[in-house]
Amino acid sequence: MSVTEVAQLLNVSRGYVVRKLLRKHVLRPVVVVGGRRYVPRIKAKAYSRKRKRIARRALRELSRVSQEAGVYP
């Protein structure tokens, strides 16, 4: 997948993908062809699933804490 396609999949900017994910080696391996970066589709999708899993877990925890505090019925 190109950097643009990865950004669309993750709903982030291209700059974020390059600066935060590629340069910090979060998404690897990166293949460079003609000066353009490509990430294997399976790696990008796995990262997307991981982010969604973490977000769901955080939301469940926030909901639980809010209910215990009586903030959210």
Short mmCIF file of the C-alpha atoms (twelve columns), coordinates in Angstrom:
data_MODEL
# 
_entry.id   MODEL 
# 
loop_
_atom_site.group_PDB 
_atom_site.id 
_atom_site.type_symbol 
_atom_site.label_atom_id 
_atom_site.label_alt_id 
_atom_site.label_comp_id 
_atom_site.label_asym_id 
_atom_site.label_seq_id 
_atom_site.Cartn_x 
_atom_site.Cartn_y 
_atom_site.Cartn_z 
_atom_site.pdbx_PDB_model_num 
ATOM 1  C CA . MET A 1  0.000   0.000  0.000  1 
ATOM 2  C CA . SER A 2  1.216   3.493  -0.700 1 
ATOM 3  C CA . VAL A 3  1.626   6.005  2.121  1 
ATOM 4  C CA . THR A 4  -1.579  7.715  0.966  1 
ATOM 5  C CA . GLU A 5  -3.529  4.448  1.062  1 
ATOM 6  C CA . VAL A 6  -2.223  3.663  4.543  1 
ATOM 7  C CA . ALA A 7  -3.235  7.158  5.704  1 
ATOM 8  C CA . GLN A 8  -6.744  6.658  4.323  1 
ATOM 9  C CA . LEU A 9  -7.039  3.241  5.978  1 
ATOM 10 C CA . LEU A 10 -6.020  4.673  9.355  1 
ATOM 11 C CA . ASN A 11 -7.894  7.958  8.873  1 
ATOM 12 C CA . VAL A 12 -4.761  10.026 9.521  1 
ATOM 13 C CA . SER A 13 -2.625  12.356 7.411  1 
ATOM 14 C CA . ARG A 14 0.174   11.225 5.114  1 
ATOM 15 C CA . GLY A 15 2.570   13.249 7.251  1 
ATOM 16 C CA . TYR A 16 1.551   11.313 10.351 1 
ATOM 17 C CA . VAL A 17 2.157   8.020  8.566  1 
ATOM 18 C CA . VAL A 18 5.623   9.121  7.463  1 
ATOM 19 C CA . ARG A 19 6.727   10.900 10.659 1 
ATOM 20 C CA . LYS A 20 5.168   8.718  13.334 1 
ATOM 21 C CA . LEU A 21 4.821   5.292  11.764 1 
ATOM 22 C CA . LEU A 22 7.483   4.855  9.101  1 
ATOM 23 C CA . ARG A 23 10.384  6.883  10.487 1 
ATOM 24 C CA . LYS A 24 9.885   5.422  13.967 1 
ATOM 25 C CA . HIS A 25 9.712   1.906  12.501 1 
ATOM 26 C CA . VAL A 26 6.180   1.215  13.749 1 
ATOM 27 C CA . LEU A 27 5.220   -0.046 10.297 1 
ATOM 28 C CA . ARG A 28 7.885   -2.237 8.752  1 
ATOM 29 C CA . PRO A 29 9.101   -3.374 6.297  1 
ATOM 30 C CA . VAL A 30 8.855   -0.435 3.932  1 
ATOM 31 C CA . VAL A 31 9.664   -1.005 0.280  1 
ATOM 32 C CA . VAL A 32 10.942  1.988  -1.695 1 
ATOM 33 C CA . VAL A 33 10.269  1.890  -5.431 1 
ATOM 34 C CA . GLY A 34 11.187  4.898  -7.531 1 
ATOM 35 C CA . GLY A 35 11.426  7.107  -4.452 1 
ATOM 36 C CA . ARG A 36 7.957   6.113  -3.219 1 
ATOM 37 C CA . ARG A 37 7.349   4.197  -0.018 1 
ATOM 38 C CA . TYR A 38 5.097   1.152  0.137  1 
ATOM 39 C CA . VAL A 39 3.942   -0.838 3.159  1 
ATOM 40 C CA . PRO A 40 2.739   -4.428 2.868  1 
ATOM 41 C CA . ARG A 41 -1.072  -4.453 3.023  1 
ATOM 42 C CA . ILE A 42 -1.081  -7.158 5.695  1 
ATOM 43 C CA . LYS A 43 1.110   -5.016 7.996  1 
ATOM 44 C CA . ALA A 44 -1.048  -1.910 7.528  1 
ATOM 45 C CA . LYS A 45 -4.277  -3.844 8.184  1 
ATOM 46 C CA . ALA A 46 -2.784  -5.542 11.249 1 
ATOM 47 C CA . TYR A 47 -1.788  -2.144 12.646 1 
ATOM 48 C CA . SER A 48 -5.297  -0.830 11.957 1 
ATOM 49 C CA . ARG A 49 -6.871  -3.766 13.819 1 
ATOM 50 C CA . LYS A 50 -4.469  -3.252 16.730 1 
ATOM 51 C CA . ARG A 51 -5.390  0.452  16.997 1 
ATOM 52 C CA . LYS A 52 -9.110  -0.376 16.940 1 
ATOM 53 C CA . ARG A 53 -8.655  -3.024 19.629 1 
ATOM 54 C CA . ILE A 54 -6.801  -0.559 21.873 1 
ATOM 55 C CA . ALA A 55 -9.444  2.145  21.308 1 
ATOM 56 C CA . ARG A 56 -12.302 -0.241 22.159 1 
ATOM 57 C CA . ARG A 57 -10.525 -1.367 25.317 1 
ATOM 58 C CA . ALA A 58 -9.955  2.252  26.398 1 
ATOM 59 C CA . LEU A 59 -13.597 3.139  25.727 1 
ATOM 60 C CA . ARG A 60 -14.812 0.166  27.784 1 
ATOM 61 C CA . GLU A 61 -12.529 1.185  30.640 1 
ATOM 62 C CA . LEU A 62 -13.711 4.806  30.480 1 
ATOM 63 C CA . SER A 63 -17.322 3.654  30.501 1 
ATOM 64 C CA . ARG A 64 -16.690 1.361  33.476 1 
ATOM 65 C CA . VAL A 65 -14.937 4.078  35.491 1 
ATOM 66 C CA . SER A 66 -17.667 6.609  34.644 1 
ATOM 67 C CA . GLN A 67 -20.388 4.224  35.765 1 
ATOM 68 C CA . GLU A 68 -18.566 3.479  39.024 1 
ATOM 69 C CA . ALA A 69 -18.190 7.206  39.696 1 
ATOM 70 C CA . GLY A 70 -21.879 7.773  38.978 1 
ATOM 71 C CA . VAL A 71 -21.117 10.142 36.125 1 
ATOM 72 C CA . TYR A 72 -22.668 7.926  33.496 1 
ATOM 73 C CA . PRO A 73 -25.757 5.847  34.333 1 
# 
